[in-house]
Amino acid sequence: MTDKPIELYIWPTPNAWKVSIALEEMELPYVVKYVHIGKGEQFTPEFLKISPNNRMPAIIDPEGPDGAPISVFESGAILQYLARKSGKFYGNNERERVAVEEWLMWQMGGLGPMSGQASHFRNYAPALVDDPKLIEYGRNRYFNETNRLFGVMNKRLAEVPYLAGDYSIADMASFPWVRAFEFIGQDLDDFPVLKAWVDKLSAREAVARGMEVGREMRVDQTKLSDEQKKEQAKALFNQSAKDLK
């Protein structure tokens, strides 16, 4: 295993914490490089070179598969890369790996995006849209879908101890989003099995360390004025192709 630290480009959000948790669990050395998304640092040419989608997280591994540096963007791809590199948390055979990938892709295509939209309509849109009726449908749509996905997890975890059976990168991917249940308007008391899973993962030292990465940099949205939220929104939302550099 390399001694050269992996460079982790993040801002403290659930998508970023997936990767910091994985690095801690896999005991891979890393250094944090903050990308202040509220100030638009994700659009710099330097960051674009390693993350063509202008989104974090991203990593640079100075010792890639052929000994040369490699950059990886998209949190799911990063988790798969790190699991292959470390040989941990990705199953021991093809059947187990399929289960891990099923639940990882479920998180990437469902739980993460739906929770993110629920957060947007609950925590950001009210300061950006004058007429509450214009955001009512979006708020209900994404709240309900996130609630459904929490129910899917609750049912699954009643059958197995972890999403893919054994603890894996699928759990690491989902945990930060479920842990943000209050921010996305959910009540874990409605999902007792899922709540027990959250408590179980929260007790893991590596998970706790991963979730602490960047905490001091995080902005408390509840303390921002509407004007500050609107200014922040210019860097976070409503980009189109013309905004690409």
PEKA-V966876 format. One line per field, one symbol per residue. ss: DSSP state (@ for helix, = for strand, . for the rest). phi: phi as a letter, one per 30 degrees, with the letter a starting at -180 (. if undefined). burial: b if it has 9 or more other ideal C-beta (glycine too) atoms within 8 Angstrom, else e. A space follows every 50 residues. Layout:
BEGIN
ss: ???
phi: ???
burial: ???
END
This chain:
BEGIN
ss: .....=====...@@@@@@@@@@@@....=====..@@@.@@@.@@@@.. .......====........====.@@@@@@@@@@@@.......@@@@@@@ @@@@@@@@@@@@@@@@@@@@@@@@@@@@....@@@@@@@@@@@@@@@@@@ @@@@@@@....=..=...@@@@@@@@@@@........@@@.@@@@@@@@@ @@..@@@@@@@@..@@@...@@@..@@@@@@@@@@@....@@@..
phi: .dcddddccbbdbedddeddddddddhcdabccdcdddciddcdeddedc bdchbcdbbbcdbdecicebcbciddddddddddddibibicaddddddd dedddeddcbeddddddddeddcceedcbdceddcdddededddddddde dddeddddcbdbecjceaddddddeddddceddcicbdddbddddddddd dddddddddddddiedcdcdddcddeddddddddccbidbedddc
burial: eeeeebbbbbbbbbbbbbbbbbbbbbebebebebbbbbebbbbeeebbeb beebebbbbbbbebeeeeeebbbebbbbbbbbbebbeebbbeeeebbbbb bbbbbbbbebbbbbbebbbbbbebbbebeeeeeebeebbebbbebbbebb bbbbbbbeeeebbbeeebbbbbbbbbbbbbbeebebebeebebbbbbbee bbebebbbbbbebbeebeeeeeebeeeebbebbbbeeeeeeeeee
END
